[in-house]
């Protein structure tokens, strides 16, 4: 699957299996954590298999220690996200990403 944010005029040039989605086409819904919003793009994060989604975290939100059974990759589009590692929340060990 190829994902592109090309302009609408370039949409006709996309290869088979590719699609484009603009920021205005994202459908935001409440996330699993209060205050978070999620816009699914490809796949389903509640089922096995790859997926892509955009997530909005409110300012100063805190994610308590937890883990995920699958590999995850993140891209920060704006702001600062502090990430800690381990089983307990310790603000002194946060890393800025």
MIFIZA-822375 format. One line per field, with one value per atom (N, C-alpha, C, CB): residue number from 1; residue in one letter; chain; atom name; x, y, z. Coordinates in Angstrom, 1 decimal, decimal comma. Glycine has a CB too. Example, Ala and Ser with C-alpha at 12.3 -4.5 7.8 and 13.67 -1.06 7.14 Angstrom:
REM MIFIZA-822375
num <- (1  1  1  1  2  2  2  2)
residu <- (A  A  A  A  S  S  S  S)
chaine <- (A  A  A  A  A  A  A  A)
atome <- (N  CA  C  CB  N  CA  C  CB)
X <- (13,2  12,3  13,2  11,3  12,8  13,7  12,9  14,1)
Y <- (-5,7  -4,5  -3,3  -4,5  -2,2  -1,1  0,0  -0,6)
Z <- (7,8  7,8  7,8  9,0  7,1  7,1  7,9  5,7)
END
This chain:
REM MIFIZA-822375
num <- (1  1  1  1  2  2  2  2  3  3  3  3  4  4  4  4  5  5  5  5  6  6  6  6  7  7  7  7  8  8  8  8  9  9  9  9  10  10  10  10  11  11  11  11  12  12  12  12  13  13  13  13  14  14  14  14  15  15  15  15  16  16  16  16  17  17  17  17  18  18  18  18  19  19  19  19  20  20  20  20  21  21  21  21  22  22  22  22  23  23  23  23  24  24  24  24  25  25  25  25  26  26  26  26  27  27  27  27  28  28  28  28  29  29  29  29  30  30  30  30  31  31  31  31  32  32  32  32  33  33  33  33  34  34  34  34  35  35  35  35  36  36  36  36  37  37  37  37  38  38  38  38  39  39  39  39  40  40  40  40  41  41  41  41  42  42  42  42  43  43  43  43  44  44  44  44  45  45  45  45  46  46  46  46  47  47  47  47  48  48  48  48  49  49  49  49  50  50  50  50  51  51  51  51  52  52  52  52  53  53  53  53  54  54  54  54  55  55  55  55  56  56  56  56  57  57  57  57  58  58  58  58  59  59  59  59  60  60  60  60  61  61  61  61  62  62  62  62  63  63  63  63  64  64  64  64  65  65  65  65  66  66  66  66  67  67  67  67  68  68  68  68  69  69  69  69  70  70  70  70  71  71  71  71  72  72  72  72  73  73  73  73  74  74  74  74  75  75  75  75  76  76  76  76  77  77  77  77  78  78  78  78  79  79  79  79  80  80  80  80  81  81  81  81  82  82  82  82  83  83  83  83  84  84  84  84  85  85  85  85  86  86  86  86  87  87  87  87  88  88  88  88  89  89  89  89  90  90  90  90  91  91  91  91  92  92  92  92  93  93  93  93  94  94  94  94  95  95  95  95  96  96  96  96  97  97  97  97)
residu <- (X  X  X  X  X  X  X  X  X  X  X  X  X  X  X  X  X  X  X  X  X  X  X  X  X  X  X  X  X  X  X  X  X  X  X  X  X  X  X  X  X  X  X  X  X  X  X  X  X  X  X  X  X  X  X  X  X  X  X  X  X  X  X  X  X  X  X  X  X  X  X  X  X  X  X  X  X  X  X  X  X  X  X  X  X  X  X  X  X  X  X  X  X  X  X  X  X  X  X  X  X  X  X  X  X  X  X  X  X  X  X  X  X  X  X  X  X  X  X  X  X  X  X  X  X  X  X  X  X  X  X  X  X  X  X  X  X  X  X  X  X  X  X  X  X  X  X  X  X  X  X  X  X  X  X  X  X  X  X  X  X  X  X  X  X  X  X  X  X  X  X  X  X  X  X  X  X  X  X  X  X  X  X  X  X  X  X  X  X  X  X  X  X  X  X  X  X  X  X  X  X  X  X  X  X  X  X  X  X  X  X  X  X  X  X  X  X  X  X  X  X  X  X  X  X  X  X  X  X  X  X  X  X  X  X  X  X  X  X  X  X  X  X  X  X  X  X  X  X  X  X  X  X  X  X  X  X  X  X  X  X  X  X  X  X  X  X  X  X  X  X  X  X  X  X  X  X  X  X  X  X  X  X  X  X  X  X  X  X  X  X  X  X  X  X  X  X  X  X  X  X  X  X  X  X  X  X  X  X  X  X  X  X  X  X  X  X  X  X  X  X  X  X  X  X  X  X  X  X  X  X  X  X  X  X  X  X  X  X  X  X  X  X  X  X  X  X  X  X  X  X  X  X  X  X  X  X  X  X  X  X  X  X  X  X  X  X  X  X  X  X  X  X  X  X  X  X  X  X  X  X  X  X  X  X  X  X  X)
chaine <- (A  A  A  A  A  A  A  A  A  A  A  A  A  A  A  A  A  A  A  A  A  A  A  A  A  A  A  A  A  A  A  A  A  A  A  A  A  A  A  A  A  A  A  A  A  A  A  A  A  A  A  A  A  A  A  A  A  A  A  A  A  A  A  A  A  A  A  A  A  A  A  A  A  A  A  A  A  A  A  A  A  A  A  A  A  A  A  A  A  A  A  A  A  A  A  A  A  A  A  A  A  A  A  A  A  A  A  A  A  A  A  A  A  A  A  A  A  A  A  A  A  A  A  A  A  A  A  A  A  A  A  A  A  A  A  A  A  A  A  A  A  A  A  A  A  A  A  A  A  A  A  A  A  A  A  A  A  A  A  A  A  A  A  A  A  A  A  A  A  A  A  A  A  A  A  A  A  A  A  A  A  A  A  A  A  A  A  A  A  A  A  A  A  A  A  A  A  A  A  A  A  A  A  A  A  A  A  A  A  A  A  A  A  A  A  A  A  A  A  A  A  A  A  A  A  A  A  A  A  A  A  A  A  A  A  A  A  A  A  A  A  A  A  A  A  A  A  A  A  A  A  A  A  A  A  A  A  A  A  A  A  A  A  A  A  A  A  A  A  A  A  A  A  A  A  A  A  A  A  A  A  A  A  A  A  A  A  A  A  A  A  A  A  A  A  A  A  A  A  A  A  A  A  A  A  A  A  A  A  A  A  A  A  A  A  A  A  A  A  A  A  A  A  A  A  A  A  A  A  A  A  A  A  A  A  A  A  A  A  A  A  A  A  A  A  A  A  A  A  A  A  A  A  A  A  A  A  A  A  A  A  A  A  A  A  A  A  A  A  A  A  A  A  A  A  A  A  A  A  A  A  A  A  A  A  A  A  A)
atome <- (N  CA  C  CB  N  CA  C  CB  N  CA  C  CB  N  CA  C  CB  N  CA  C  CB  N  CA  C  CB  N  CA  C  CB  N  CA  C  CB  N  CA  C  CB  N  CA  C  CB  N  CA  C  CB  N  CA  C  CB  N  CA  C  CB  N  CA  C  CB  N  CA  C  CB  N  CA  C  CB  N  CA  C  CB  N  CA  C  CB  N  CA  C  CB  N  CA  C  CB  N  CA  C  CB  N  CA  C  CB  N  CA  C  CB  N  CA  C  CB  N  CA  C  CB  N  CA  C  CB  N  CA  C  CB  N  CA  C  CB  N  CA  C  CB  N  CA  C  CB  N  CA  C  CB  N  CA  C  CB  N  CA  C  CB  N  CA  C  CB  N  CA  C  CB  N  CA  C  CB  N  CA  C  CB  N  CA  C  CB  N  CA  C  CB  N  CA  C  CB  N  CA  C  CB  N  CA  C  CB  N  CA  C  CB  N  CA  C  CB  N  CA  C  CB  N  CA  C  CB  N  CA  C  CB  N  CA  C  CB  N  CA  C  CB  N  CA  C  CB  N  CA  C  CB  N  CA  C  CB  N  CA  C  CB  N  CA  C  CB  N  CA  C  CB  N  CA  C  CB  N  CA  C  CB  N  CA  C  CB  N  CA  C  CB  N  CA  C  CB  N  CA  C  CB  N  CA  C  CB  N  CA  C  CB  N  CA  C  CB  N  CA  C  CB  N  CA  C  CB  N  CA  C  CB  N  CA  C  CB  N  CA  C  CB  N  CA  C  CB  N  CA  C  CB  N  CA  C  CB  N  CA  C  CB  N  CA  C  CB  N  CA  C  CB  N  CA  C  CB  N  CA  C  CB  N  CA  C  CB  N  CA  C  CB  N  CA  C  CB  N  CA  C  CB  N  CA  C  CB  N  CA  C  CB  N  CA  C  CB  N  CA  C  CB  N  CA  C  CB  N  CA  C  CB  N  CA  C  CB  N  CA  C  CB  N  CA  C  CB  N  CA  C  CB  N  CA  C  CB  N  CA  C  CB  N  CA  C  CB  N  CA  C  CB  N  CA  C  CB  N  CA  C  CB)
X <- (0,9  0,0  0,9  -1,0  0,6  1,3  0,4  1,8  0,9  0,1  0,7  0,0  -0,1  0,4  -0,5  0,5  0,1  -0,7  -0,6  -0,2  -0,5  -0,4  -1,6  -0,2  -1,5  -2,6  -3,7  -2,2  -4,9  -6,0  -5,6  -7,3  -4,9  -4,6  -3,7  -4,0  -2,9  -2,0  -2,6  -0,7  -3,8  -4,5  -4,6  -5,8  -4,8  -4,9  -3,7  -5,4  -2,5  -1,2  -0,8  -0,2  -1,6  -1,3  -1,3  -2,2  -0,3  -0,3  -1,4  1,1  -1,7  -2,8  -2,5  -2,9  -3,5  -3,4  -3,0  -2,3  -2,6  -2,3  -3,5  -1,1  -3,5  -4,6  -4,0  -5,7  -4,8  -4,4  -5,4  -4,1  -5,0  -5,9  -5,3  -6,0  -6,2  -5,7  -6,1  -6,4  -5,5  -5,9  -7,4  -5,1  -8,0  -9,4  -10,3  -9,8  -9,7  -10,5  -10,3  -10,0  -9,5  -9,3  -10,6  -8,1  -11,0  -12,2  -11,7  -13,2  -11,8  -11,3  -12,4  -10,8  -12,1  -13,0  -12,3  -13,6  -13,1  -12,4  -11,5  -13,5  -10,4  -9,4  -9,8  -8,0  -9,0  -9,3  -8,9  -8,5  -8,1  -7,7  -8,4  -6,1  -9,1  -9,8  -9,0  -10,4  -9,5  -8,8  -8,1  -7,9  -7,8  -7,0  -8,0  -6,2  -7,6  -8,4  -7,6  -8,8  -8,3  -7,7  -8,4  -7,7  -7,6  -8,1  -7,5  -7,7  -8,2  -7,7  -7,5  -8,8  -6,4  -6,1  -6,1  -4,7  -5,4  -5,3  -5,4  -4,0  -6,1  -6,2  -7,0  -4,8  -6,9  -7,7  -6,8  -9,0  -6,6  -5,7  -6,3  -5,4  -7,5  -8,1  -8,0  -9,5  -7,4  -7,3  -5,8  -8,2  -5,4  -4,0  -3,7  -3,8  -2,5  -2,1  -1,7  -3,2  -1,1  -0,6  -1,7  0,4  -1,4  -2,4  -1,6  -3,5  -2,3  -1,8  -2,9  -1,2  -2,6  -3,5  -2,8  -4,4  -3,5  -3,0  -3,6  -3,2  -2,9  -3,4  -3,0  -2,8  -4,0  -3,8  -3,8  -4,9  -2,7  -2,6  -2,8  -1,2  -3,7  -3,8  -2,6  -5,0  -2,3  -1,1  -1,1  -1,1  0,1  0,4  -0,2  0,0  -0,6  -1,2  -0,2  -2,1  -0,5  0,4  -0,1  0,6  0,7  0,4  1,1  0,8  0,3  0,9  1,7  -0,2  2,6  3,4  2,5  4,3  2,8  2,0  2,9  0,6  2,4  3,2  2,2  4,0  2,7  1,9  2,5  1,9  1,7  2,2  2,8  1,0  2,6  3,2  4,2  2,0  5,0  6,0  5,2  7,0  5,7  5,1  6,1  4,3  5,8  6,6  5,8  7,2  6,5  5,8  6,5  5,7  5,7  6,2  5,5  6,0  6,3  5,7  5,6  6,6  4,3  4,1  4,2  2,7  3,9  4,1  4,1  3,0  4,8  4,8  6,0  3,5  6,0  7,0  6,4  7,9  6,9  6,4  7,5  5,9  7,2  8,2  7,9  8,2  8,9  8,6  9,5  8,9  8,9  9,7  9,6  9,1  10,6  10,6  10,7  11,9  10,0  10,1  8,7  10,8  8,6  7,3  6,7  7,5  7,4  6,8  7,0  7,5  6,1  6,2  7,2  4,8  8,2  9,3  9,6  10,5  9,1  9,3  10,8  8,7  11,6  13,1  13,7  13,8  13,1  13,7  13,1  13,5  12,2  11,6  12,6  10,5  12,4  13,2  12,3  13,8  12,9  12,2  12,3  12,6  11,2  11,3  10,7  10,5)
Y <- (-1,2  0,0  1,2  0,0  2,1  3,4  4,5  3,7  5,4  6,5  7,8  6,5  8,7  9,9  11,1  9,9  12,2  13,4  14,4  14,1  13,8  14,6  15,5  13,7  16,5  17,4  16,6  18,6  17,1  16,4  16,3  17,1  17,2  17,2  16,0  18,5  15,6  14,5  13,1  14,7  13,1  11,8  10,8  12,1  11,3  10,4  9,7  11,2  10,2  9,6  8,5  10,7  8,2  7,2  5,8  7,3  5,0  3,6  2,8  3,0  1,7  0,8  0,4  -0,5  0,4  0,1  1,3  -1,0  2,4  3,6  4,5  4,4  5,3  6,3  7,5  5,7  8,6  9,8  10,2  10,9  10,8  11,4  12,7  10,4  13,7  15,0  15,2  16,1  16,2  16,4  16,7  17,6  17,3  17,6  16,4  18,6  15,3  14,0  13,1  13,3  13,4  12,6  12,6  13,0  11,5  11,4  11,2  10,3  12,2  12,1  11,6  13,5  10,7  10,2  10,1  8,8  10,0  9,9  8,7  9,9  8,9  7,8  7,0  8,3  6,0  5,1  5,8  3,8  6,8  7,6  8,9  7,8  9,4  10,6  11,8  10,9  12,6  13,7  13,4  14,3  12,2  11,8  11,7  10,5  12,0  11,8  10,9  13,1  10,1  9,1  9,3  7,7  9,3  9,3  8,1  10,6  7,0  5,8  6,1  4,6  5,6  5,8  4,5  6,5  3,5  2,1  1,1  2,0  0,0  -1,1  -0,8  -1,4  -1,6  -1,5  -1,8  -2,5  -0,8  -1,0  -2,0  0,3  -2,4  -3,3  -4,8  -3,0  -5,0  -6,3  -6,6  -6,5  -7,9  -8,2  -7,6  -9,7  -7,2  -6,8  -5,3  -7,0  -4,9  -3,5  -2,5  -3,3  -1,3  -0,2  1,1  -0,3  2,1  3,5  4,4  4,0  5,2  6,2  7,4  5,5  8,5  9,7  9,9  11,0  10,3  10,5  11,9  9,4  12,6  13,9  13,7  14,9  14,1  14,1  15,5  13,5  15,7  17,1  17,5  17,1  18,8  19,3  18,8  20,9  18,4  18,0  16,7  19,0  15,9  14,6  13,6  14,0  12,6  11,6  10,3  11,8  9,5  8,1  7,3  7,6  6,5  5,7  4,5  5,2  4,0  2,8  1,7  2,3  1,3  0,2  -0,4  0,7  -1,4  -2,0  -2,4  -3,3  -2,7  -3,1  -4,4  -2,0  -5,3  -6,6  -6,5  -7,6  -5,5  -5,3  -4,2  -5,1  -4,2  -3,1  -1,8  -3,4  -0,7  0,6  1,6  1,1  2,5  3,6  4,8  3,3  5,9  7,2  8,3  7,6  9,2  10,5  11,6  10,5  12,5  13,7  14,8  14,1  15,2  16,3  17,6  16,1  17,8  19,1  18,9  20,1  19,8  19,7  18,8  19,1  18,5  17,7  16,5  18,5  15,3  14,1  13,6  13,1  13,5  12,9  11,4  13,7  10,6  9,1  8,6  8,4  7,8  7,1  5,6  7,4  4,9  3,4  2,8  3,0  1,6  0,9  0,6  1,7  0,1  -0,4  0,6  -1,7  1,7  2,7  4,1  2,6  5,0  6,3  7,1  7,0  7,6  8,4  9,6  7,6  10,8  12,0  12,3  13,2  11,9  12,1  11,4  11,8  10,3  9,5  9,7  8,0  10,8  11,0  11,5  12,0  11,0  11,5  12,3  10,2  13,4  14,3  13,8  15,8  13,6  13,2  14,2  11,8)
Z <- (0,0  0,0  0,0  1,2  -0,8  -0,9  -0,4  -2,3  0,4  0,9  0,4  2,4  -0,1  -0,7  -0,2  -2,2  0,0  0,3  -0,9  1,6  -2,1  -3,3  -3,5  -4,6  -4,3  -4,6  -5,5  -5,4  -5,5  -6,2  -7,7  -6,0  -8,3  -9,7  -10,0  -10,1  -9,0  -9,3  -9,0  -8,4  -8,5  -8,1  -9,2  -7,5  -10,4  -11,6  -11,9  -12,8  -11,4  -11,7  -10,7  -11,8  -9,7  -8,7  -9,3  -7,5  -8,9  -9,3  -8,7  -9,0  -9,3  -8,8  -7,4  -9,7  -6,5  -5,1  -4,3  -5,0  -4,8  -4,1  -3,9  -4,7  -2,9  -2,7  -2,1  -1,9  -2,2  -1,5  -0,5  -2,6  0,6  1,6  2,0  2,8  2,0  2,4  3,9  1,5  4,6  6,0  6,2  6,5  5,2  5,3  5,2  4,2  4,6  4,5  5,7  3,2  6,6  7,8  8,6  8,6  9,2  10,0  11,4  9,5  12,3  13,7  14,6  14,1  15,5  16,5  17,8  16,0  18,9  20,2  20,3  21,3  20,9  21,1  22,4  21,3  22,7  23,8  25,1  23,7  25,0  26,2  26,2  26,3  27,3  27,2  26,7  28,6  25,8  25,3  24,0  26,3  23,7  22,5  21,4  22,7  20,2  19,0  18,0  18,3  17,3  16,3  15,0  16,8  13,9  12,5  11,8  11,7  11,7  11,0  9,5  11,1  9,0  7,6  6,8  7,5  7,3  6,7  7,8  5,8  7,6  8,5  9,7  9,0  10,7  11,9  13,1  11,9  14,0  15,1  16,2  15,8  16,1  17,0  16,6  17,3  15,4  14,8  14,5  13,6  14,4  14,0  12,6  14,0  12,3  11,0  11,1  10,0  10,0  9,9  9,8  8,8  10,4  10,3  10,4  11,4  9,9  10,0  10,5  8,6  11,5  12,0  12,5  13,2  12,5  13,1  14,4  12,2  15,4  16,8  17,3  17,7  17,9  18,5  20,0  18,0  20,6  22,1  22,6  22,6  23,6  24,1  24,8  25,1  24,9  25,6  27,1  25,7  27,5  28,8  29,2  29,8  28,2  28,5  28,9  27,3  29,8  30,3  29,9  31,8  29,3  29,1  30,2  27,7  30,9  32,0  31,4  33,0  32,1  31,6  31,1  32,7  29,9  29,3  28,1  28,7  27,5  26,4  25,3  26,9  24,1  23,0  22,4  21,9  22,0  21,5  20,1  21,5  19,4  18,1  18,0  17,0  17,0  16,8  16,4  15,7  16,9  16,6  16,2  17,8  15,2  14,8  14,9  13,3  15,2  15,4  14,7  16,9  14,2  13,6  14,3  12,0  14,9  15,6  14,5  16,8  14,3  13,3  13,9  12,7  15,1  15,8  17,3  15,4  18,0  19,5  19,9  20,0  21,2  21,8  22,5  22,8  22,3  23,0  23,8  21,9  25,1  26,0  26,3  27,4  26,1  26,2  27,3  24,9  28,2  29,2  28,9  30,6  29,5  29,3  30,6  28,4  30,8  32,0  32,5  33,1  33,7  34,3  35,2  35,0  35,6  36,5  35,9  37,9  36,2  35,7  36,5  35,7  35,8  36,5  35,6  36,8  35,9  35,0  34,8  35,6  35,7  35,6  34,5  36,9  34,0  32,9  31,5  33,3  31,4  30,1  29,1  30,3  27,9  26,7  25,8  26,0  25,3  24,4  23,0  24,6  22,3  20,9  20,0  20,7)
END
